[in-house]
Amino acid sequence: MRVNTSLSLLAASLTLIAMPALGSPSTSKAPSSSKTFKIDSGHTYPSFKADHAGGLSFWRGKFNSTSGTVVLDRTAEKGAIDIAIDAASIDFGNEKMNAHAKSPDMFDVARFPSVAYKGELKDFKNGAPTKVDGQLTLHGVTKPVALTIDHFVCREQPSGKEVCGANAIGKFNREDFGVSYGKNRGFFMDVELEIQVEAKEE
């Protein structure tokens, strides 16, 4: 009888030792819902609109070479983007204009070959971000530039991985980045951005 009682007490003690204390935090972590996407350079073309001669006309250009990543966590409603643009890939559809834009008068691509944009995805609605708080590095200068996302959608591919697409718009003053060509001739310094991007889950 004493042996059985002792064994019962030992078993109960071991059970209590194995159980976590009431109210103690769990050491297990919820599975991460974060996904990393690689920019699809064949479907991503940052574009812009800039003034010519103080409102005489407006030129539209784009960059043909873009790379980078997007990190998206819908559950936590957060994410980040890290984009690199080849400044020499600027394209106005006019070779003379392209050559001038690459020169020291404007982008000076020999000295500043890359344009960069890094930011955080913000203000999620129905699982999709609607804003980016970011930093633009252009012509060797880094300053805040915010973007508004007016379209964002993700679709599953046959592989089971996702592809996401978005359109973002914004505006900045090019003089803030040391690109003030034409100001003394009445050119407006404001530049409008409209960026379409596609990215594939890695």
PLY file of the C-alpha trace (Angstrom):
ply
format ascii 1.0
element vertex 202
property float x
property float y
property float z
element edge 201
property int vertex1
property int vertex2
end_header
0.00 0.00 0.00
2.81 2.39 0.88
4.63 1.49 -2.36
1.55 2.28 -4.48
0.98 5.54 -2.61
4.62 6.57 -3.11
4.46 5.78 -6.83
1.27 7.83 -7.19
2.86 10.82 -5.44
5.99 10.55 -7.65
3.89 10.44 -10.82
1.89 13.49 -9.71
5.09 15.41 -8.92
6.56 14.63 -12.34
3.34 15.78 -14.03
3.42 19.10 -12.16
7.07 19.64 -13.09
6.34 19.01 -16.76
3.35 21.41 -16.85
4.04 25.14 -17.45
3.16 27.41 -14.58
-0.32 28.90 -14.79
-0.19 32.26 -16.53
3.38 31.82 -17.77
4.03 33.00 -21.36
4.09 30.41 -24.08
7.45 29.80 -25.69
5.88 28.75 -29.02
5.72 31.34 -31.79
2.94 31.87 -34.29
4.02 30.97 -37.81
5.26 33.95 -39.77
3.03 35.21 -42.59
5.79 37.32 -44.09
6.62 36.78 -47.76
9.45 38.14 -49.88
8.84 39.10 -53.51
11.42 39.80 -56.20
10.77 42.72 -58.55
9.88 41.56 -62.06
12.00 43.96 -64.12
10.12 43.05 -67.29
6.90 44.42 -65.85
8.17 47.28 -63.68
8.75 50.73 -65.14
8.96 53.76 -62.81
7.66 56.67 -64.87
7.47 60.42 -64.35
6.13 63.66 -65.81
8.26 66.80 -65.88
7.71 70.30 -67.18
9.36 71.78 -70.25
9.85 75.55 -70.54
7.53 76.67 -67.75
4.40 74.85 -68.83
4.93 74.99 -72.58
4.64 71.19 -72.59
5.16 68.20 -70.31
7.60 65.40 -71.01
7.01 61.86 -69.82
9.84 59.43 -69.25
10.50 56.08 -67.63
13.34 53.88 -66.44
13.78 50.56 -68.25
15.89 48.73 -65.66
14.69 48.17 -62.09
15.52 45.56 -59.44
14.80 44.93 -55.78
12.52 43.23 -53.29
9.23 43.70 -51.50
8.52 42.12 -48.11
4.83 41.75 -47.27
3.13 40.57 -44.08
-0.64 40.88 -44.41
-1.34 39.45 -40.94
0.87 41.97 -39.17
-0.12 44.68 -41.68
3.42 45.73 -42.42
6.01 45.45 -45.14
9.01 47.04 -46.78
10.37 47.80 -50.22
13.95 48.16 -51.42
14.24 49.27 -55.04
17.27 50.07 -57.22
16.93 51.83 -60.58
19.60 52.07 -63.27
19.74 55.82 -63.94
21.26 55.25 -67.38
18.13 53.35 -68.45
16.12 56.59 -68.60
13.91 56.69 -71.67
11.91 59.64 -73.02
11.41 58.00 -76.40
13.81 60.59 -77.78
17.52 59.76 -78.01
18.63 63.41 -77.89
16.60 63.98 -74.74
17.91 60.73 -73.22
21.52 61.81 -73.78
20.88 65.23 -72.23
19.13 63.70 -69.18
22.15 61.45 -68.56
24.59 64.36 -68.77
25.96 66.44 -65.85
23.17 68.97 -66.56
20.65 66.59 -65.05
21.09 63.03 -63.71
24.87 62.89 -64.27
24.75 59.10 -64.49
28.54 58.76 -64.70
28.78 60.01 -61.10
25.40 58.77 -59.84
24.59 55.53 -61.70
21.78 54.40 -59.42
18.51 55.77 -58.08
17.23 54.06 -54.92
13.97 53.99 -53.02
13.49 52.32 -49.65
10.37 52.50 -47.53
7.76 50.92 -45.30
4.31 49.81 -46.45
1.62 51.54 -44.39
-2.12 51.97 -43.79
-3.34 48.53 -44.80
-6.96 48.14 -45.90
-8.42 44.68 -46.53
-4.92 43.19 -46.43
-3.41 45.67 -48.91
-1.09 48.62 -48.22
-2.27 52.06 -49.35
0.84 54.15 -48.63
4.63 54.00 -48.61
6.75 56.12 -46.27
10.09 56.10 -47.99
13.41 57.70 -48.76
14.43 58.51 -52.33
18.13 58.69 -53.20
18.66 60.64 -56.40
21.74 62.48 -57.73
23.56 61.56 -54.50
20.91 63.15 -52.25
18.50 61.26 -49.96
15.19 62.80 -48.89
11.73 61.60 -47.83
9.25 60.94 -50.61
5.84 59.45 -49.79
3.84 57.37 -52.26
0.12 56.63 -52.42
-0.82 53.12 -53.61
-4.04 53.38 -55.60
-4.05 49.79 -56.84
-2.72 46.60 -55.23
-3.58 42.97 -56.02
-1.97 39.55 -55.52
-2.78 36.31 -57.36
-1.66 32.75 -56.81
0.31 31.12 -59.60
0.10 27.42 -60.61
3.27 26.89 -58.56
1.38 27.91 -55.42
3.42 31.08 -55.05
2.03 34.56 -55.50
2.62 37.39 -57.91
1.62 40.90 -56.81
1.07 44.07 -58.79
0.62 47.66 -57.71
0.42 51.23 -58.95
1.87 54.04 -56.85
1.83 57.81 -57.33
3.78 60.64 -55.75
5.48 63.98 -56.29
8.80 65.61 -55.44
10.78 68.77 -56.16
13.83 67.90 -58.26
15.71 70.96 -57.06
15.74 69.37 -53.58
17.95 66.67 -55.11
20.32 69.05 -56.86
18.70 68.66 -60.30
17.73 72.26 -61.05
18.40 72.42 -64.78
16.13 75.00 -66.46
15.04 76.79 -63.30
16.58 80.07 -64.47
14.55 79.71 -67.68
11.25 79.26 -65.86
11.07 75.45 -65.81
8.89 74.06 -63.02
10.77 71.91 -60.52
7.89 69.60 -59.53
8.05 66.03 -60.85
5.06 63.69 -60.78
5.63 59.95 -60.34
3.45 57.08 -61.50
5.02 53.71 -60.85
3.63 50.36 -61.94
5.32 47.36 -60.39
5.00 43.58 -60.44
6.84 41.23 -58.11
7.00 37.45 -57.75
7.20 35.49 -54.50
10.62 33.97 -53.98
0 1
1 2
2 3
3 4
4 5
5 6
6 7
7 8
8 9
9 10
10 11
11 12
12 13
13 14
14 15
15 16
16 17
17 18
18 19
19 20
20 21
21 22
22 23
23 24
24 25
25 26
26 27
27 28
28 29
29 30
30 31
31 32
32 33
33 34
34 35
35 36
36 37
37 38
38 39
39 40
40 41
41 42
42 43
43 44
44 45
45 46
46 47
47 48
48 49
49 50
50 51
51 52
52 53
53 54
54 55
55 56
56 57
57 58
58 59
59 60
60 61
61 62
62 63
63 64
64 65
65 66
66 67
67 68
68 69
69 70
70 71
71 72
72 73
73 74
74 75
75 76
76 77
77 78
78 79
79 80
80 81
81 82
82 83
83 84
84 85
85 86
86 87
87 88
88 89
89 90
90 91
91 92
92 93
93 94
94 95
95 96
96 97
97 98
98 99
99 100
100 101
101 102
102 103
103 104
104 105
105 106
106 107
107 108
108 109
109 110
110 111
111 112
112 113
113 114
114 115
115 116
116 117
117 118
118 119
119 120
120 121
121 122
122 123
123 124
124 125
125 126
126 127
127 128
128 129
129 130
130 131
131 132
132 133
133 134
134 135
135 136
136 137
137 138
138 139
139 140
140 141
141 142
142 143
143 144
144 145
145 146
146 147
147 148
148 149
149 150
150 151
151 152
152 153
153 154
154 155
155 156
156 157
157 158
158 159
159 160
160 161
161 162
162 163
163 164
164 165
165 166
166 167
167 168
168 169
169 170
170 171
171 172
172 173
173 174
174 175
175 176
176 177
177 178
178 179
179 180
180 181
181 182
182 183
183 184
184 185
185 186
186 187
187 188
188 189
189 190
190 191
191 192
192 193
193 194
194 195
195 196
196 197
197 198
198 199
199 200
200 201
